[in-house]
Amino acid sequence: MDYTLLNENEIENFPVNFSEKLQDAKDALENLKNTDDLSYKNFIRPFADIVHDLHKEFTKLSHLNSVNNTNKTQEAYKKTLPMVTEFFTDVSLDGKIYQIYEKINSENNLSKVQKAVIEKGIRDFRLAGVHLPEKEKERVRQINLRLSELGNSFFQNILDDTDKFSMEVEESVLSEMPESEKQAAKEGDKYIFTLQMPSFIAFMTYCSDRKLREKMYKAFMTRAPKNEDIIEEILTLRYELSQILGFNNFAELSIYDKAAGTAEEVIEFQEDLAAKCKQKAQNDFAELQSFAQKYNVKNLQSYDLMYFSEKLKKEKLNFNEEELRPYFEKNAVIEGLFTFLQKLFNIEFKPEKAVLWHKKARCYKLYIDGVEQGTLFMDLEARKGKKDGAWMNDWVTKYTNSAGEKILPKAFIVANFPPSTETNPSLLRHRDVETLFHEMGHALHHLLSNVDEYFVSGVNGIEWDLVEFPSQLLENFAFEPEILKMFARHYKTGEIIPEKLICKIVDNKNFHSGMGFVRQLEFGLFDMYIHMCKMSAEGVEKTLDEVRDRVAVIKPPEYTKFQNQFAHIFAGGYAAGYYSYKWAERLSANAFYDFVNNNIFDNGFAQKFLDEVLSLGGSANFEDVYEKFSGKKIDNESLLKLHGII
């Protein structure tokens, strides 16, 4: 199969070709609205086909722009994004479609899942402003279009500055760096480090020269200064949008369709967690600061944390990440993950020969009892022109179309793991393994959907503050000894990872977890507070400082501009929703302990979980479903226990 997605010529012509597809979609939708029998079958299913086909086509470009970012993809994306935004904004403000939904809602023959589609659709129409006078609808259109443009610019500014910076250093400052990391940075007789995540982490963890660490850190934390003005405009527009739609602020608007009740409840949830783990975080930092003093560093700074944390782990836990990496060769980890999932859920991933967008990307088919269920693509190694971080992206959603055909799902898993070379394989850190498990959880949620209705199948329709539940659940298994032994083999000798190294992984899991926990709460509270009123750039900085004063245990240097790189909330889907990570993790912690108590591979329990929880996609609220499934209320204690806080 050819999954190159788009060739150079197709990328260049994409905006024109997509514009034609959009016009066809508009014509089809207009005809659909004038159908005589406006039933669920005759309207919602064909409407889903229109949305599905546009999403599938646009994802070809948006995916390439994230993994193979070039001037051509940037230009095509910049031209196409406004068209997509305008189309879906117009649909969400179309009073006739809204009336059709309300009419269908009165039908008596709707299934439970179909009812969920209609009720969520009606809610989303009203949240979009379908009930507004035409003048205000037009302003909503303008705001949505501008916000999509600003989000794209925000992302592109980060990527441009990430790719722009490099630093050449002498080998003498790399004496503590593992040989594999040094070789990855070596270009001829030079050692060059960049802001690409594997390179940045290696440098900050092992470079012995404090001034050079600060130089690298400063370059990273001052990326995208242009984003300061973008942030102010984004926040101003979001506030205006919330006012038009009848909310006091954007936080209220954002929370409305999530599992959490109110912005105040979200803040209370995070502040409560902060109070319970602040002491642990302070103890962690005090220990690290005391340790650093042995090396004549009396005032520990943010650019020291990775370096001294690694040294302390070696001394206290005898933990050395490099000692583990030979056991986590990328391809072996992938195969081991597949083996684990086959044993857990009785599902099978098989490699598929395919022509893809990059030579290091891979394609796999998913089978259950020999029957094909979907396709998974993986693109896991870091390279220039690739967006930072790791993510799962849905391409095609499993559903039954208007012709009665079963459409099989497709999903991408993308990461930025250490790149392989002709002489060296990609050897992962354990946190990379954890990341792969996490993104696979998202992919399983999408691929294993057993819902026929497009709008609530897979990741569609899921409450945003519960979308991390499957991914966080799965990542916890990356620390289980029984599971590690399935794939952790030395890439040269084939030796299974020794018990003593597994113990180190488990011991290291919650090393200084208090500091990591409060950092996530810092992000979540900052995000919520800046969306609760009209906010200037100065106000954003002031709010971040105030949150850090209450929650953080270390203040970064004044030059840092973390907010300029906070793409989750300014160029992603987490605006007034970053708390979702902890909100969903509370649920995943409860579920993980249930799996452990059922011996993990009790196929009856795992299969029941798949059938009654995971496969429901976005058709039901995970919290309600899981409480019914487990027979008990979800608590915060499991989350704190998971992180070693209590």
KAGIPE-V968563 format. One record per residue. N is the residue number from 1. PHI is phi in radians with two decimals (NA if undefined). Layout:
n=N phi=PHI
n=N phi=PHI
//
This chain:
n=1 phi=NA
n=2 phi=-1.80
n=3 phi=-2.06
n=4 phi=-1.15
n=5 phi=1.34
n=6 phi=-2.59
n=7 phi=-1.53
n=8 phi=-0.96
n=9 phi=-1.16
n=10 phi=-1.17
n=11 phi=-1.11
n=12 phi=-1.08
n=13 phi=-1.64
n=14 phi=-1.02
n=15 phi=-1.00
n=16 phi=-1.17
n=17 phi=-1.13
n=18 phi=-1.22
n=19 phi=-1.05
n=20 phi=-1.16
n=21 phi=-1.12
n=22 phi=-1.11
n=23 phi=-1.13
n=24 phi=-1.05
n=25 phi=-1.14
n=26 phi=-1.09
n=27 phi=-1.11
n=28 phi=-1.10
n=29 phi=-1.19
n=30 phi=-1.11
n=31 phi=-1.09
n=32 phi=-1.12
n=33 phi=-1.13
n=34 phi=-1.77
n=35 phi=-1.14
n=36 phi=-1.14
n=37 phi=-1.75
n=38 phi=-1.53
n=39 phi=-1.72
n=40 phi=-1.00
n=41 phi=-1.09
n=42 phi=-1.50
n=43 phi=-2.04
n=44 phi=-1.10
n=45 phi=-1.11
n=46 phi=-1.13
n=47 phi=-1.09
n=48 phi=-1.07
n=49 phi=-1.05
n=50 phi=-1.09
n=51 phi=-1.12
n=52 phi=-1.03
n=53 phi=-1.14
n=54 phi=-1.19
n=55 phi=-1.06
n=56 phi=-1.05
n=57 phi=-1.24
n=58 phi=-1.15
n=59 phi=-1.09
n=60 phi=-0.96
n=61 phi=-1.35
n=62 phi=-1.10
n=63 phi=-1.14
n=64 phi=-1.07
n=65 phi=-1.13
n=66 phi=-1.50
n=67 phi=-1.84
n=68 phi=-2.35
n=69 phi=-1.24
n=70 phi=-2.30
n=71 phi=-1.03
n=72 phi=-1.21
n=73 phi=-1.18
n=74 phi=-1.05
n=75 phi=-1.15
n=76 phi=-1.14
n=77 phi=-1.16
n=78 phi=-1.08
n=79 phi=-1.37
n=80 phi=-1.48
n=81 phi=-0.95
n=82 phi=-1.06
n=83 phi=-1.10
n=84 phi=-1.10
n=85 phi=-1.04
n=86 phi=-1.11
n=87 phi=-1.07
n=88 phi=-1.27
n=89 phi=-1.15
n=90 phi=-1.07
n=91 phi=-1.09
n=92 phi=-1.19
n=93 phi=-1.83
n=94 phi=-1.43
n=95 phi=-1.08
n=96 phi=-1.19
n=97 phi=-1.11
n=98 phi=-1.04
n=99 phi=-1.13
n=100 phi=-1.11
n=101 phi=-1.03
n=102 phi=-1.13
n=103 phi=-1.12
n=104 phi=-1.12
n=105 phi=-1.07
n=106 phi=-1.49
n=107 phi=-1.16
n=108 phi=-1.64
n=109 phi=-1.76
n=110 phi=-1.35
n=111 phi=-1.32
n=112 phi=-1.05
n=113 phi=-1.20
n=114 phi=-1.09
n=115 phi=-1.07
n=116 phi=-1.10
n=117 phi=-1.02
n=118 phi=-1.19
n=119 phi=-1.14
n=120 phi=-1.19
n=121 phi=-1.12
n=122 phi=-1.06
n=123 phi=-1.02
n=124 phi=-1.18
n=125 phi=-1.07
n=126 phi=-1.21
n=127 phi=-1.13
n=128 phi=-1.36
n=129 phi=1.85
n=130 phi=-1.04
n=131 phi=-1.49
n=132 phi=-1.40
n=133 phi=-1.09
n=134 phi=-1.03
n=135 phi=-1.09
n=136 phi=-1.29
n=137 phi=-1.05
n=138 phi=-1.10
n=139 phi=-1.17
n=140 phi=-1.06
n=141 phi=-1.01
n=142 phi=-1.08
n=143 phi=-1.13
n=144 phi=-1.08
n=145 phi=-1.13
n=146 phi=-1.16
n=147 phi=-1.11
n=148 phi=-1.17
n=149 phi=-1.12
n=150 phi=-1.14
n=151 phi=-1.08
n=152 phi=-1.12
n=153 phi=-1.11
n=154 phi=-1.02
n=155 phi=-1.09
n=156 phi=-1.17
n=157 phi=-1.09
n=158 phi=-1.12
n=159 phi=-1.07
n=160 phi=-1.07
n=161 phi=-1.26
n=162 phi=-1.13
n=163 phi=-1.32
n=164 phi=-1.35
n=165 phi=-1.66
n=166 phi=-2.64
n=167 phi=-2.44
n=168 phi=-1.60
n=169 phi=-2.30
n=170 phi=-1.36
n=171 phi=-1.09
n=172 phi=-1.07
n=173 phi=-1.51
n=174 phi=-1.95
n=175 phi=-1.09
n=176 phi=-1.61
n=177 phi=-1.40
n=178 phi=-1.01
n=179 phi=-1.04
n=180 phi=-1.11
n=181 phi=-1.23
n=182 phi=-1.10
n=183 phi=-1.13
n=184 phi=-1.14
n=185 phi=-1.61
n=186 phi=-1.39
n=187 phi=-2.25
n=188 phi=1.19
n=189 phi=-1.83
n=190 phi=-1.93
n=191 phi=-2.06
n=192 phi=-2.11
n=193 phi=-2.03
n=194 phi=-2.21
n=195 phi=-1.59
n=196 phi=-1.07
n=197 phi=-0.97
n=198 phi=-1.04
n=199 phi=-1.19
n=200 phi=-1.06
n=201 phi=-1.10
n=202 phi=-1.04
n=203 phi=-1.14
n=204 phi=-1.19
n=205 phi=-1.49
n=206 phi=-2.15
n=207 phi=-1.25
n=208 phi=-1.45
n=209 phi=-1.53
n=210 phi=-1.12
n=211 phi=-1.14
n=212 phi=-1.23
n=213 phi=-1.07
n=214 phi=-1.15
n=215 phi=-1.06
n=216 phi=-1.14
n=217 phi=-1.07
n=218 phi=-1.11
n=219 phi=-1.07
n=220 phi=-1.20
n=221 phi=-1.50
n=222 phi=-2.05
n=223 phi=-1.09
n=224 phi=0.96
n=225 phi=-1.06
n=226 phi=-1.05
n=227 phi=-1.24
n=228 phi=-1.07
n=229 phi=-1.20
n=230 phi=-1.10
n=231 phi=-1.03
n=232 phi=-1.07
n=233 phi=-1.19
n=234 phi=-1.02
n=235 phi=-1.15
n=236 phi=-1.11
n=237 phi=-1.20
n=238 phi=-1.12
n=239 phi=-1.12
n=240 phi=-1.08
n=241 phi=-1.03
n=242 phi=-1.10
n=243 phi=-1.13
n=244 phi=-1.04
n=245 phi=-1.48
n=246 phi=1.61
n=247 phi=-1.85
n=248 phi=-1.25
n=249 phi=-2.82
n=250 phi=-1.22
n=251 phi=-1.03
n=252 phi=-1.07
n=253 phi=-1.08
n=254 phi=-1.13
n=255 phi=-1.26
n=256 phi=-0.93
n=257 phi=-1.83
n=258 phi=-1.81
n=259 phi=-1.28
n=260 phi=-1.13
n=261 phi=-1.42
n=262 phi=-2.47
n=263 phi=-1.09
n=264 phi=-1.12
n=265 phi=-1.13
n=266 phi=-1.12
n=267 phi=-1.10
n=268 phi=-1.07
n=269 phi=-1.01
n=270 phi=-1.30
n=271 phi=-1.12
n=272 phi=-1.13
n=273 phi=-1.11
n=274 phi=-1.07
n=275 phi=-1.08
n=276 phi=-1.37
n=277 phi=-2.00
n=278 phi=-1.09
n=279 phi=-1.11
n=280 phi=-1.08
n=281 phi=-1.12
n=282 phi=-1.14
n=283 phi=-1.12
n=284 phi=-1.02
n=285 phi=-1.18
n=286 phi=-1.08
n=287 phi=-1.12
n=288 phi=-1.18
n=289 phi=-1.15
n=290 phi=-1.10
n=291 phi=-1.11
n=292 phi=-1.13
n=293 phi=-1.12
n=294 phi=-1.15
n=295 phi=-1.91
n=296 phi=1.11
n=297 phi=-1.85
n=298 phi=-1.61
n=299 phi=-2.11
n=300 phi=-1.08
n=301 phi=-2.05
n=302 phi=-1.01
n=303 phi=-1.34
n=304 phi=-1.70
n=305 phi=-1.06
n=306 phi=-1.12
n=307 phi=-1.14
n=308 phi=-1.33
n=309 phi=-1.10
n=310 phi=-1.13
n=311 phi=-1.15
n=312 phi=-1.16
n=313 phi=-1.06
n=314 phi=-1.11
n=315 phi=-1.32
n=316 phi=-1.42
n=317 phi=-1.89
n=318 phi=0.94
n=319 phi=-1.77
n=320 phi=-2.33
n=321 phi=-0.95
n=322 phi=-1.13
n=323 phi=-1.14
n=324 phi=-1.51
n=325 phi=-0.99
n=326 phi=-1.05
n=327 phi=-1.57
n=328 phi=-2.16
n=329 phi=-1.21
n=330 phi=-0.87
n=331 phi=-1.15
n=332 phi=-1.18
n=333 phi=-1.13
n=334 phi=-1.05
n=335 phi=-1.09
n=336 phi=-1.15
n=337 phi=-1.08
n=338 phi=-1.11
n=339 phi=-1.10
n=340 phi=-1.04
n=341 phi=-1.18
n=342 phi=-1.15
n=343 phi=-1.23
n=344 phi=-1.34
n=345 phi=-2.01
n=346 phi=1.05
n=347 phi=-2.07
n=348 phi=-2.35
n=349 phi=-1.86
n=350 phi=-2.14
n=351 phi=-1.10
n=352 phi=-2.14
n=353 phi=-1.21
n=354 phi=-2.73
n=355 phi=-1.59
n=356 phi=-2.06
n=357 phi=-1.26
n=358 phi=-2.62
n=359 phi=-1.12
n=360 phi=-1.68
n=361 phi=-1.38
n=362 phi=-2.35
n=363 phi=-2.16
n=364 phi=-2.39
n=365 phi=-1.77
n=366 phi=-1.78
n=367 phi=-2.25
n=368 phi=-2.23
n=369 phi=0.91
n=370 phi=1.41
n=371 phi=-1.79
n=372 phi=-1.10
n=373 phi=-2.07
n=374 phi=2.91
n=375 phi=-2.28
n=376 phi=-2.13
n=377 phi=-1.95
n=378 phi=-2.19
n=379 phi=-2.40
n=380 phi=-1.91
n=381 phi=-1.73
n=382 phi=-1.21
n=383 phi=-2.86
n=384 phi=-1.15
n=385 phi=1.43
n=386 phi=-2.08
n=387 phi=-1.04
n=388 phi=-1.07
n=389 phi=1.57
n=390 phi=-2.43
n=391 phi=-2.81
n=392 phi=-1.91
n=393 phi=-2.23
n=394 phi=-1.48
n=395 phi=-1.88
n=396 phi=-2.20
n=397 phi=-1.78
n=398 phi=-1.26
n=399 phi=-2.92
n=400 phi=-1.77
n=401 phi=-1.43
n=402 phi=-1.17
n=403 phi=-1.54
n=404 phi=1.48
n=405 phi=-1.49
n=406 phi=-1.48
n=407 phi=-1.58
n=408 phi=-1.55
n=409 phi=-1.38
n=410 phi=-2.39
n=411 phi=-2.51
n=412 phi=-1.91
n=413 phi=-2.01
n=414 phi=-2.15
n=415 phi=-2.55
n=416 phi=-2.27
n=417 phi=-1.41
n=418 phi=-0.92
n=419 phi=-1.28
n=420 phi=-1.48
n=421 phi=-2.23
n=422 phi=-1.13
n=423 phi=-1.85
n=424 phi=-2.23
n=425 phi=-1.33
n=426 phi=-1.43
n=427 phi=-1.78
n=428 phi=-1.59
n=429 phi=-1.36
n=430 phi=-1.12
n=431 phi=-1.16
n=432 phi=-1.21
n=433 phi=-1.04
n=434 phi=-1.04
n=435 phi=-1.10
n=436 phi=-1.08
n=437 phi=-1.04
n=438 phi=-1.04
n=439 phi=-1.17
n=440 phi=-1.14
n=441 phi=-1.07
n=442 phi=-1.06
n=443 phi=-1.11
n=444 phi=-1.10
n=445 phi=-0.97
n=446 phi=-1.36
n=447 phi=-1.33
n=448 phi=-1.68
n=449 phi=-1.02
n=450 phi=-2.06
n=451 phi=-1.92
n=452 phi=-1.49
n=453 phi=-1.71
n=454 phi=-0.93
n=455 phi=-1.22
n=456 phi=-2.29
n=457 phi=-1.70
n=458 phi=1.07
n=459 phi=-1.51
n=460 phi=-1.22
n=461 phi=1.42
n=462 phi=-1.28
n=463 phi=-1.06
n=464 phi=-1.10
n=465 phi=-1.48
n=466 phi=-2.13
n=467 phi=-1.15
n=468 phi=-1.46
n=469 phi=-0.97
n=470 phi=-1.11
n=471 phi=-1.24
n=472 phi=-1.20
n=473 phi=-1.06
n=474 phi=-1.19
n=475 phi=-1.11
n=476 phi=-1.10
n=477 phi=-1.26
n=478 phi=-1.23
n=479 phi=-1.88
n=480 phi=-1.43
n=481 phi=-0.92
n=482 phi=-1.06
n=483 phi=-1.41
n=484 phi=-1.02
n=485 phi=-1.17
n=486 phi=-1.24
n=487 phi=-2.44
n=488 phi=-1.39
n=489 phi=-2.20
n=490 phi=-1.08
n=491 phi=-1.18
n=492 phi=-1.71
n=493 phi=-1.70
n=494 phi=1.41
n=495 phi=-1.14
n=496 phi=-1.19
n=497 phi=-0.94
n=498 phi=-1.14
n=499 phi=-1.02
n=500 phi=-1.14
n=501 phi=-1.31
n=502 phi=-1.08
n=503 phi=-1.05
n=504 phi=-1.15
n=505 phi=-1.07
n=506 phi=-1.15
n=507 phi=-1.11
n=508 phi=-1.34
n=509 phi=-0.91
n=510 phi=-1.91
n=511 phi=-1.11
n=512 phi=0.93
n=513 phi=-1.15
n=514 phi=-1.08
n=515 phi=-1.14
n=516 phi=-1.14
n=517 phi=-1.15
n=518 phi=-1.20
n=519 phi=-1.14
n=520 phi=-1.13
n=521 phi=-1.18
n=522 phi=-1.02
n=523 phi=-1.09
n=524 phi=-1.16
n=525 phi=-1.22
n=526 phi=-0.98
n=527 phi=-1.00
n=528 phi=-1.20
n=529 phi=-1.14
n=530 phi=-1.25
n=531 phi=-1.78
n=532 phi=-1.75
n=533 phi=-2.81
n=534 phi=-1.26
n=535 phi=-2.34
n=536 phi=-1.62
n=537 phi=-1.06
n=538 phi=-1.13
n=539 phi=-1.13
n=540 phi=-1.08
n=541 phi=-1.08
n=542 phi=-1.12
n=543 phi=-1.12
n=544 phi=-1.08
n=545 phi=-1.10
n=546 phi=-1.14
n=547 phi=-1.13
n=548 phi=-1.10
n=549 phi=-1.04
n=550 phi=-1.54
n=551 phi=-1.92
n=552 phi=-1.30
n=553 phi=-1.90
n=554 phi=-2.51
n=555 phi=-1.71
n=556 phi=-1.28
n=557 phi=-1.01
n=558 phi=-1.08
n=559 phi=-1.29
n=560 phi=-1.15
n=561 phi=-2.26
n=562 phi=-0.94
n=563 phi=-1.06
n=564 phi=-1.22
n=565 phi=-2.00
n=566 phi=-1.42
n=567 phi=-1.14
n=568 phi=-0.89
n=569 phi=-1.77
n=570 phi=-1.90
n=571 phi=-2.44
n=572 phi=-2.36
n=573 phi=-1.76
n=574 phi=-1.81
n=575 phi=-1.06
n=576 phi=0.89
n=577 phi=-2.61
n=578 phi=-1.15
n=579 phi=-0.98
n=580 phi=-0.95
n=581 phi=-1.04
n=582 phi=-1.33
n=583 phi=-1.08
n=584 phi=-1.27
n=585 phi=-1.17
n=586 phi=-1.02
n=587 phi=-1.20
n=588 phi=-1.15
n=589 phi=-1.13
n=590 phi=-1.04
n=591 phi=-1.17
n=592 phi=-1.07
n=593 phi=-1.13
n=594 phi=-1.17
n=595 phi=-1.09
n=596 phi=-1.07
n=597 phi=-1.15
n=598 phi=-1.80
n=599 phi=1.11
n=600 phi=1.04
n=601 phi=-1.65
n=602 phi=-1.20
n=603 phi=-1.04
n=604 phi=-1.10
n=605 phi=-1.21
n=606 phi=-1.09
n=607 phi=-1.15
n=608 phi=-1.13
n=609 phi=-1.07
n=610 phi=-1.08
n=611 phi=-1.27
n=612 phi=-1.76
n=613 phi=-2.22
n=614 phi=-1.10
n=615 phi=-1.33
n=616 phi=-1.39
n=617 phi=0.99
n=618 phi=-1.80
n=619 phi=-1.41
n=620 phi=-2.57
n=621 phi=-1.34
n=622 phi=-0.99
n=623 phi=-1.09
n=624 phi=-1.09
n=625 phi=-1.10
n=626 phi=-1.24
n=627 phi=-1.09
n=628 phi=-1.19
n=629 phi=-1.11
n=630 phi=-1.53
n=631 phi=1.36
n=632 phi=-2.60
n=633 phi=-1.32
n=634 phi=-1.37
n=635 phi=-2.15
n=636 phi=-1.43
n=637 phi=-1.08
n=638 phi=-1.07
n=639 phi=-1.13
n=640 phi=-1.17
n=641 phi=-1.12
n=642 phi=-1.03
n=643 phi=-1.68
n=644 phi=1.23
n=645 phi=-1.38
n=646 phi=-2.18
//
